[in-house]
Amino acid sequence: MLKCQATSTRAVWVGRRWIGSAACLMLLLVLSGCAGHAVRHTSFSRPFVLGQDNFVYRNDLVWLYYVDPGTGEWTHRPREPKPDYTHHCFVVARAARQFFQHARFDPSQPVADTATYRQLVHEVATTSPRRLLPPEKVIVIPGYTNLLQFSQAHERLLKDECGSFWQSYFQRGHWRMIFPFSSGHQQRTADELLDALRRNRPPVLHLVRFPSLSINHAVLVIGSEETEEKIRFAVYDPYEPTNPVNLEFDRKQQRFSFPRNAYFIGGRVDVYEVYCSWKY
């Protein structure tokens, strides 16, 4: 069985343990308030642009996946040399959304020192994507044109400040993966994604096949193309920062599918949005 590559198998088993404490979890979430409601219905001034609003670096894979020539089966082995930035797909997708939503880059201002940038990145990373900042509170990043350029110059700082790998394990919405995803739910999700894109709001999605461990991953939806049979959602994949990846929705089957790539054998996935409300 293919192991989970976007976070880890621990993230899935955490979800299983949550079954016994679902009532307590839901109570805590209710008490936390509904701050994300307004964000889901907000329009932004422009769309997310790959090659401008994404990080230059990638979230690396722990394992190298391949088809065994002897058995023809999908298998894996540790990557060599061992990568130093893994299990951050939720962190990368969320942080890209946070910079898009909460920050403004101003190349007309002089380049600042490292301590200043560290503080600014910390402010962006700790401002929830479920919140809306008033225009006068938007965090200004001086000396750079966009996130891609900024991440080229300050990769290590961004990796250190945007969030730890444990934030992928314990993302608030992981409880949802343990319940079935109906075709009706997936149809509503596709409709909501189209509405979000019309508002220039890039949703962060959790892709799962629970209880299978074949995929447990986060991506950012940045565009769409519609035909009578399918909707092709373009996504920013933290593993593939330079090119958009297609997440397809079959209108007849009312199901999503994700292509075969370096970490997933390809096929159906269940999809829901995270970092969007008190529940997720």
VOZANU-865537 format. One record per atom (N, C-alpha, C): residue in one letter; x, y, z. Coordinates in steps of 0.05 Angstrom, whole numbers, plus 5000, padded with zeros to 4 digits. Example, Ala and Ser with C-alpha at 12.3 -4.5 7.8 and 13.67 -1.06 7.14 Angstrom:
# residues 2
A526448865156 A524649105156 A526449345156 S525749555142 S527349795143 S525850015157 
END
This chain:
# residues 280
M501749765000 M500050005000 M501850255000 L501150444983 L502650684981 L502350855006 K504550945017 K504451105041 K503651395035 C502651525056 C501751805054 C504251975049 Q504152155029 Q506452305023 Q506152605029 A503752705031 A503552995034 A503953075063 T503052915082 T503752965110 T505252725120 S503752525131 S504952275139 S502652095148 T503251825151 T501151655161 T500051735188 R501751875204 R500851965230 R498452155228 A498452315207 A496252505204 A493552355201 V493652135186 V491151985182 V490351845208 W492251725222 W491551585247 W490651775269 V491652025268 V490552225286 V487652255281 G486952265255 G484152285248 G482452065259 R483451815259 R481951595271 R481551625300 R483551725314 R483251755343 R481251975350 W480852165331 W478952375336 W476152275336 I475552045325 I472851945324 I471751935352 G473251835372 G472251815399 G471852075413 S473052285403 S472852545417 S471652755399 A470052665379 A468952855359 A467153065373 A465552975393 A463753165406 A465253385420 C467453315434 C469053515447 C470353705427 L471353595405 L472553755385 L470553955373 M468253865366 M466254035354 M465454265374 L465254195400 L464554395420 L466754615420 L469254535420 L471454725420 L471354905396 L470754785373 L470654935348 L468355135349 V466055055359 V463855235361 V464555475379 L465855415401 L466555635420 L468655825408 S470155725388 S472155895375 S471056105357 G468456085351 G467156295335 G467056225306 C465956405290 C465456365261 C466856585245 A469356635251 A470756865239 A471156825209 G471056575199 G471656525171 G469356575152 H466956615162 H464556635145 H464956855124 A465857095133 A466057315114 A468157265092 V470257115099 V472457075080 V471456905057 R469756715061 R468756535039 R467056695019 H466056925027 H464357075009 H465657345001 T468357355004 T469757594997 T470857574969 S470957804956 S472257824930 S474857974933 F476957874919 F479558004919 F479958144893 S481758334893 S482058514870 S483258384845 R484658164849 R485958034826 R486157734831 P486657574810 P486957294815 P489857224824 F490156994836 F492756884843 F494256814818 V496756894815 V498356844791 V500756674798 L500856434786 L503156264789 L505556384774 G507856384787 G510156524777 G510356804788 Q508656864807 Q508657134820 Q507857104849 D505656954855 D504556944882 D505356684897 N506956524885 N507856274897 N510656284907 F511456094924 F514256064933 F515955944911 V518456024911 V520255914891 V521155634898 Y521055564924 Y521955304933 Y519555104934 R520254854937 R518254644938 R518254504965 N516054374971 N515954184994 N516853914983 D519053824993 D520253584981 D518953324990 L519353114975 L518352844981 L520352694998 V519352555018 V520952385035 V521752135019 W519852035003 W520151784988 W520351834958 L521851664945 L521851654916 L519951434907 Y517851504892 Y515851304884 Y516351224855 Y515950964849 Y516550864822 Y515150594819 V514950514794 V513850244787 V516150044787 D515849844804 D517949624805 D517949474779 P520249474765 P520249334739 P519849034741 G520348924764 G519948634768 G517148554773 T515748714789 T512948644796 T510848814782 G511749044772 G509849224759 G508149374779 E508849354805 E507249494825 E508549764833 W506849944842 W507650204852 W508950174879 T511450254882 T512950214907 T514550464913 H516250454933 H517750694941 H520350614955 R522150814957 R524550784973 R525351064982 P526951085004 P527751345014 P529351504993 R528851764992 R530351934974 R533151984985 E535051984967 E537852044975 E538952274957 P540152474969 P540452514998 P537752585011 K537552545037 K535052605051 K534352895049 P531952975040 P531253255038 P530853375066 D531153645068 D530953775094 D528453935097 Y526653925077 Y524054075080 Y521853905069 T520553755087 T518453565079 T516053595098 H513853465089 H511353465106 H510253745110 H510753935092 H509854205095 H507854285074 C506454095062 C504654175040 C502354355050 F501254305073 F499154475084 F500354745091 V502754755102 V504055005109 V504555175085 V505555055063 V506255205039 V503655315026 A501655135023 A499155225010 A497855445026 R497755415052 R496455615069 R498055875069 A500755855071 A502356105072 A502156255046 A502056115023 A501756254997 A499056414998 R496956295008 R494456425010 R494656665030 Q496056635052 Q496356845072 Q497757085060 F499957045045 F501357265032 F499557405012 F498057244996 F496257354976 F494057524990 Q493157435013 Q490957565026 Q491757795045 H493957755059 H494657945081 H496958125075 A498458075053 A500958225049 A500858385022 R502458595021 R502758744997 R505758804994 F506858734970 F509658784965 F510059054952 D512059204962 D512559474953 D515559494944 P516159464919 P518959474909 P520059764910 S518359964913 S519260234914 S520660304940 Q520160144961 Q521460184987 Q524160044987 P526060145003 P528660015005 P528559735018 V530359565010 V530659305022 V531259335052 A529859175068 A530159195097 A532158985107 D532758985133 D534558795144 D533058535151 T534658325157 T533458065162 T531558065186 A532158205207 A530458215230 A527758325223 T527658535207 T525158655198 T523558455182 Y524758325163 Y523358135147 Y522357895164 R523857815183 R523057595200 R520457665215 Q520357915225 Q517958005240 Q515558025221 L516058125197 L513858155178 L512757885169 V514557695163 V513657425156 V512057295179 H513057335203 H511657225227 H508857345229 E508557605223 E505857725224 E504057605203 V505057565179 V503357445158 V502657155165 A504557005174 A504156715180 A502356675204 T502056865222 T500356835246 T497756975243 T497157095219 T494557205214 T492957005199 S490756915211 S489256685200 S488056755172 P488156565154 P486856605128 P483856615130 R482856555154 R479956575159 R479156865166 R481157045169 R480657325176 R480957505152 L479757735154 L480157945135 L481458185149 L483558285137 L484858525148 L483758775134 P483258985148 P482459235135 P484859335118 P484359485097 P486559575080 P488859705094 E488259865115 E490459995129 E492159805146 K491159565150 K492659365166 K494159165150 V493859175123 V495358985106 V498359015110 I499758785112 I502558785119 I504258845094 V505859055095 V507459145073 V510259015074 I511058885052 I513658765050 I515358945032 P517259085042 P518759285026 P520959155010 G521659274987 G524059204972 G523658984952 Y521358864949 Y520958644931 Y518258674916 T518158554892 T515858584875 T513658384882 N514358144890 N512357934895 N513557714912 L511857514919 L512757304936 L514957134923 L514657084897 L516756914884 L519457044887 Q519657304882 Q522257444884 Q523157444913 F521357494931 F522057504960 F523057234969 S521757024960 S522556754969 S525256664957 Q525956774934 Q528556724923 Q530756834941 A530257074952 A532257204968 A532257114997 H529957005007 H529656945036 H528456675040 E529356475026 E528156205027 E528356095055 R530656105068 R531055985094 R529256125115 L529156385114 L527556535133 L524656455130 L523656435106 L520856365101 L520256085111 K522055895105 K521655625114 K521555615145 D523155775158 D523255765187 D520855895200 E519756105187 E517656265200 E514756195191 C514456065168 C511656025158 C510255795173 G511655625186 G510255415201 G511755155201 S511355005222 S512754745225 S511154525212 F512454295207 F511154065195 F508853965212 W508854005238 W506653905255 W504054035248 Q504154275236 Q501754415229 Q500254275205 S501754105191 S500453935171 S499053695185 Y500353585206 Y499153365220 Y496553445235 F496453685246 F494253755263 F492553985252 Q492254005226 Q490554205214 Q487754175224 R486354395230 R483754385243 R481754205229 G481754205203 G479654065188 G480153775183 H482253655194 H482853375189 H480553185198 W478953275217 W476753105226 W474853025203 R474753195183 R472753155161 R473452905145 M475952835142 M476752615124 M475652345133 I474852315158 I474052055168 I471051995162 F469652195151 F466852155144 F466552135114 P464551985104 P464251945075 P463852205060 F464652215035 F464252435017 F462352344995 S459852444996 S457852374976 S458352514950 S457152414929 S457452544903 S456152824904 G453952844920 G452653114923 G454553314936 H455953214957 H457953394971 H460053484951 Q461053304935 Q463253374916 Q462153564895 Q459653534886 Q458453724867 Q458353994879 R457454014904 R457254274917 R460054394920 T461954224926 T464754324929 T465754444903 A465154304881 A465954404854 A464654674849 D462054694855 D460654954851 D461855174868 E462455104893 E463655304911 E466455394902 L467955214890 L470555284880 L470355474857 L468455424839 L467955604816 L467155884826 D465455894846 D464656144857 D466956294870 A468656144884 A471056274897 A472856384876 L473356244854 L475056344833 L473956584819 R471256594816 R470056834805 R470557074823 R470957024849 R471557244868 R474557284871 N476157144855 N479057164857 N480157064885 R478556894898 R479456784924 R480456494919 P483156454922 P484256184918 P483755994942 P482155794939 P481555614962 P483855414966 V484355344991 V486255134998 V484654875001 L485354664987 L483954414987 L485554195001 H484154025015 H485253775025 H484353545007 L486253404995 L485753174978 L486252924993 V484252744995 V484552505011 V483252264997 R483952025007 R482551775000 R482351605025 F481451725047 F481251585072 F479151355070 P479751115081 P482051045099 P484550955084 S484550965057 S486950905042 S489051115049 L491551035048 L493751225053 L495051315027 S493651295004 S494851344979 S495351644974 I493751814987 I494252104984 I493052245008 N494452455018 N493552625040 N495052885036 H493953065021 H495453285009 H493853545009 A495253775007 A494054035005 A494954174980 V493154304966 V493754464943 V492154724944 L492954914927 L491555174926 L490255194898 V487655234896 V486255254871 V486655534860 I487555564834 I488155824823 I486755884797 G485355694785 G484055744760 G482255514752 S480655544731 S478855334722 S478355364692 E477655134680 E476755124652 E474454924651 E472255004639 E469854844639 E469154734611 T468254484610 T467054364586 T464454244595 E462954124576 E460453994583 E460853754601 E463153614598 E463653374613 E465253414639 K467053614639 K468953644661 K469453934669 I470453964693 I471554214701 I474454154708 R476254294696 R479154264702 R480054494719 F480554434744 F481554634763 F484554634762 A485754864757 A488654894759 A489454944788 V491354794798 V492154824825 V495154874828 Y495855024848 Y498655054856 Y499254834876 D501054654867 D501854424883 D504554484897 P504654474923 P507154534937 P509554354928 Y508954124916 Y511053954905 Y511954044877 E510254194863 E510854284836 E510454584834 P512354744844 P511855034846 P511955184820 T512955064799 T513355214774 T511155184754 N509554964756 N507454914736 N504854844750 P502554944739 P499954874750 P499354574744 V497954454763 V497054174760 V494054174758 N492953984742 N490053974738 N488753784758 L486753884772 L484953724788 L482253724773 E481453484764 E479053474746 E476553384762 F474353514754 F471753434765 F469953324742 D469053084744 D467352954725 D464453024731 R463153174714 R460453264719 R458453034721 K458752824705 K456852604706 K457252434731 Q459752364737 Q460352204761 Q460252364786 Q460452634784 Q460552804807 Q462852734826 R465152684814 R467552604829 R470052754818 F471952794836 F474552914829 F476652694823 S478552764806 S480852584801 S483352754799 F485552634807 F488152774807 F490052604791 P491752724774 P493452574756 P495752424770 R496652224756 R499052084766 R501452274765 N503052264786 N505352434788 N507552304804 A509452454815 A511752344829 A511052224856 Y508552274866 Y507852174893 Y505152044894 F503652044872 F500951934873 F500451774847 I499351534850 I498951354827 I496851454808 G495251644817 G493151754800 G490451634805 G488351794800 G485651684803 G483851864820 R481751754830 R479751894845 R480952004871 V480052244879 V480652354905 V478152484916 D477952504942 D475852654955 D476952924963 V475353124961 V476253404962 V474553564981 Y475753724998 Y474253925013 Y476154165020 E474854395024 E476454635029 E477154665058 V479554765064 V480454815091 V481355105094 Y481855185119 Y482655465125 Y480455655116 C477955575119 C475855745108 C473655805128 S473355665150 S471255705169 S471955595196 W470155625215 W470755525242 W470955225243 K469755085224 K469954795223 K472454695211 Y473554845193 Y475854745177 Y478254935178 
END
